[in-house]
């Protein structure tokens, strides 16, 4: 569903779903009236409602058996976003939506609802600050039905490069905060003094990834191992790490690549725990990008499955960065792939110390998350979450630490033999 913008009252931007041409009346209901549902007419059912809070953005998802007709309005003084649902009933999911808002949510303060007209349900998102609201619809995929997504994105998004510099200054012995260098050339010189690793915990939010026999979610395992890997790398001298996601929320594949490039990473390591149709499949694997097809049928199948994460997690295709899209599609990446293979061999050797290997060589396939043209990138399948024995290991914090430490050993060995070029 494509979106067009109009100017609404008081300078607000109204997002209107195509096919709805009627005039808009945006008089807000009082808070008391919004909080009390009346005896409402029969309407479309909201099957489920979810809230995914994160520092980068808060996502609200309404799922229904059929597509929803909707309109979105952003207002200030106070900051809030209004969502009008034509023909929707309140139901228990909408009624309980306010209870899903966490006090720690960086952007969302609360949710109210009420009737704007006898046929239009109004949902109001009270905000903690200014946001850019993006709303879009997703077609059914996997186990999900029709989904309406409302993303509340901070007006000033976080900068991964400056976050790294701020983290450095927060360490004991670092210069005081008033010694902060200017952005631009000074920041680049600061980055050049240390090796930067982008750690990418696979999946997240709506996208659980693979699910083990005992119900273990790949997204949780990947995040736990990634956090431990960051701790190990940050503890070393001359190395620092940044996570592409640090909580349970969805990050599009292209955004993961963009974050690694914005942080001027010298290597991207994407962490996963795969599943296969046969529960007997076991062992650790490392993958690099391929420009000429996958090195095995299994690698091709895995890449197709991982690349489908955007469909499951939910990407707003209307706002995809065209420059980044071209970067991912048409730049030659021969040098990047060669460096990725070198790094992958060292990481694979490290994993062999703590787990059996599924393949003894680094495999290659067309993984979207590995397509940064100037950042060597590898994807690590720590173990098969579909194997009951390996799922048990993946759930164990001690084994998670062993996986992380073995990956870190491989990364550090790679950079000891292949120091990155100076930047800036």
N, C-alpha and C positions, 0 to 999 in steps of 0.2 A: 504494500500500500504506500503510495507516494504522498508526500506532505507538501502543502504550500503554506506560505506565511501571509498573514494579514495584520494590519494594525488594529488593535482593539482599544478600548477605553483606557485612559491614563497611560498611554504609551506601551501597554502590554502587547506581547506578541501572541497571536492566536494561531494554533496549529489545527488545521481542519482536514479530516479524512476526505479523500476524493469521493464524490457522489453525494455529498451533503451540501446542498447549495442554499439552504434556507438561511434567513437572517439570524444573527446571534443576539441573544439578550443576556447580558452578563451581570445582572444584579445579584449580588451575593446574599445568601440567606444568613440570618443571625446565627451565632454559634449555638445558642440553645436549641434552635429549631433543627440545626444540622445534627445534633447529637441524638435526637429522638426520632426513630423511624415511625411512620404512621401505618395505617392499613393500606398497603400498596397493591396496585393492580398486578395481575399475572404478567411476568416479564421473563426475559432471557436469564438463564441460570449461570452464575459464576461458580465453576466447579472447584477452584482453589485460588488462593491468594498468598503471595510470598513477598517477603522483604529481604533484600540482600544488602546490608550496610557495609561500606568500606570508605577509607580515607579518600580514595580517588573518585568515587561516586556511590550513590545509593540507588539501587534498582528495585522497583516495585513491579510485580508481575501478576496479572489477572488471567486465569486460564478458563476457557469456556468450551462447550461442545461445538459452538458455531461462532463465526466471526462477530465481533462487537462493533457497533457504530459509536464513534467517540469524538470528542473535541477537547483540546487542552488549552489552558490560558495561564500565563505567568503574571503574577501581580506583586507589587511591593508595598511597603508601609502598612502592615507588616509583610515580610516576604512569604509568599505561599504560591502553590500551584493548584489549579482547579482542573479536575477531570470530569467531564460530563459524559455519561453513558446512556445512550438512547435505547430504551426498551429493556433495561437491565433491572433485575430484582435485587434487593439487598442481600437476602440469604445469610446463612451463618458465616460464610467466608468473609463477606464485606463487614458484617457486624463484628467479627473478631479481628479485623485487620489492625485496629489501633493497638491491640495487645501485642502485636508482633513488632512494634517499634521499640527498639532498645534505647535506653537512656544514653548509651555511649555512641549512638549513631552520630557521625560528624555533621550530617546535613539535615536530617528529618527530625522534627520536634514532636510531631503528632499527626494523627489522621482523624478527620471528621467526615460525616456523610449525612445526606438528607435528600429530600425531593426538591428539585428545581421546578419541575412541572409534574403533572400526573404520570408522564411517560419517561421523564429524564431523571436518572439518579446522579446526584452530584457528590463527588468525593474531593475533599480539600486536604492537601498536604501542607501542614504548617512547617515552615523551614527555620533553621538556625542561622541562615545567612543567604546571600545571593547565590543563585544557581542558574545554570542553563538547563532547561527541561527539554528532553528529547523523547518523543513518543513514537512508537512504531509497532506494527503488527507482525507476527510470525505465523507461518502456516504450520500445520501439524507435522511433527517429526518424531521418530523414535516413540517413546511412550507419552509424549506431550500432545495435547490438543491444540486448538487455536489459542495463541497467547497475545495479550496486549502488554507491551513493555513501556514503562515510564522510567527514564533515567534522570536522576537529579545530579547534575555534574557541577562542581564548584566553579564559580565564575573565573577564578584564577587557579588552574590545575597545578598540581605539584610538578616540580622539575626534578627528574632523577639525578641529573648532574649536580645541581646545587644541594640536593639531599645528601649526596655522598660527601661533598665538601663540609656541610654542616655536621655530619656525623664524625668526620675527622676532627673538627675543632672541639667537639664535645668530649673527646678523650682526654684523660689526664695528661698535663704537660703541653696541651695544644695552646695556640695563641688565643687570647680573649676574643669574644664575639665581635668587638668593635674593630678587630683586625681583619674583618671579612674583606677578601679581595673583590675587585669589581668583576662583574660578569664579563664573559668574552675571553680575551686573550689571557688574562690573569688566571681565570678558572681553568683554561686549557693547560697552562703551565703546571698548575697544581695537580691536575689529573695525570700529567705525563710522568710525575715522580713515582707513581705506584701502578702496579698491574691491577686492572679492574676486571672482575668476573661478574657477568650477569647470570644469575641462577633463576631458572624458569620452572616453577612448580606447575606441572601440567594440570589442565582442566580447572574446575572451581565453579562455585555458584550453581547455576542451573545444570551445569555439565558435571556429573559425578565421575566421568571416566569409566573404567572397568570396575566391576563389582565382584568381590570374591565370594566363595561358597558360604562363608560366615557373615556376609553382608558388609565386608570391609570396602570402603570407597577409595578408589585410586586417588582422588583429589586430596583426601586427608593424608594418605601415606606420602604422596609427593610433597605436600607442604611440610610435613614433619621432617622428612629427610632433607629438604631444601633449607629449612631453618637451621638444622644442625650443620649442614655443609657451610652455610654462611658463617656460623660461629667458628668453625675450624679454620676457614680461610682468613677471616678477620683477625684471628689470633696470631697469624704468621706475620713476619716482617715484610714490608714492601708489597703486600697484597690486600685488596679489599673487595667486598662482594656487595652486590645489590640484587634484591629480589624483584622479579617482574610482578608478583603479587605476594602480599604478606598476610593475607587472610582468605576466608572462604568466599570469594566473589569471582565473577567471570571476567577474563581478559581476552579479547579477540586475538587471533594469531598474529595479524599484522601489527597490532599494538605491542605485543611482546617483542617483536623485532624492532619496532620503533623505539621502545624503551632502552633496549640494549645499545642502539646506536646513539640515542640521546645521552646516555651515560658514558659514551666513548669506551665501551667495553672492549677488552682484548680477546675475550672468549665468552660465548654463550653456552651454558650447559642446561639443557631441558630435562627435567627429572620426571620419570613415569614409572608405572608398574603395570605391565600389560596383562591382557587376558587372551586366551586362545580357545578355539572350539573344543580342543581336547584337553582335559584337566591334567594329563600327563606331561604336557609341555612345561619345561622348567629351565632355569638358568638366566644369567645376566647377558645383556646385549648392548652394543653401542652402535649408533647410526650417524652417518654424515649425509649431506645432500648429494643427490645425483642429478646431473643434467642430461643423462643419456639412458634413463630407465633404471628400474630397481635391480639390485644384484640377486634377488630371489623373489619367488612368488609370495613368500611370507612377508618380506620387506615391503613389497608393493601393497599387499593387503593391509598391513599395519599403517602405512602412510595414508592410504585412503581413509582408514578409520580415524586416525588422528586429525586429518584435515577436515573431517566432518564436524569437528568440535564447534566451529562457528555456527553451524546450523542448529546444534543442540543448545549451545550457550546463549545464542541470540545476538546477531550483529545488525546494526542499523546501516543497511547498504546505501542509504541516501546521503550519508555524511562521510563515507570512506574517502580518505585522502588520495586523490588521483596521482599525486607525485609518488607517494609511497607505493601505490599499486604498481606503477611502472617500474619502480626500483625492484620490487619483488619478482617481476615477470621477465624483464628483458635485458638485464645487465649480465655480462659474462662474469662467472664466479669461479673460474679455474683456480686462481691463487687461493681463494677462500676455501675451496674444497680440499686442496692439497694440505693446507694448514689444519683443517678440520680432521682429516684422516690421521695426521700425525698426533694431534691431541687425543683423538679417539683411541689410538693404539695404546697410549700411556694410561688412559683411564680404564680401558679394558684389562690391561695387565694388573692394575690395582684391584679391580673387582674380582679377578681370579683368585686373589688372596683370601676372599671372604665368602665366595659363592661359586658354584659351578657356572661355566659359561655355556650359553645356548649356542653361540657361534664363536669360533676362535678368531675370526677376523671382523674388522669394522665393516658393517654392511652400509649400503647406500640406497636411498629412495627419495622421492620428491616431497619431503616434509616441508610444509609452508613455514613452520616456525624456524627453519634453518636457513632461510633465504636472505639473510642480511648480506649484501654484496661485499661489505668491508669488515665483517666480524666473523672469524672462525666459529663454527657452531656445531655442537653435537647433541644428540638425543640419547639419553641413557634409560634403558629399560632395566631397572634394578633387579626385578624378578617377576615371575608370573603370578599375579594375584589370583588367577583362576586355578592354580595348583594348591591344594589344601596345605601341604607342608610349607610352601613358600609364602602363602598368605599368613600362616602363623608367624613366620619370621618378620614379615612386613608390619605386622601389628605390634611387634616387640620393640620398645624404645631402645633397648641395648643393641638389637640387630640393626635398627634404623641408624644408630650412631656408627656402627661398623660400615654400613654402606656409604654413609657420608664421608667418613674418614678415608675409605679406600678411593673414593672419587677425588677427594682433595689431594691425596698422595699422587695420583695420576696427573692431575692438573699442575701441581707444583713441579713434578718431574718434567712435564712438557715445557714449562716456562724456564726451567733451569737450563734446558738445552736449546730453547728457541726464545730468547728474550725479545719482547716486543720493541718495535721501533719507537724512537722518541716522538712525542706529539707536540704540536704548537709551534 
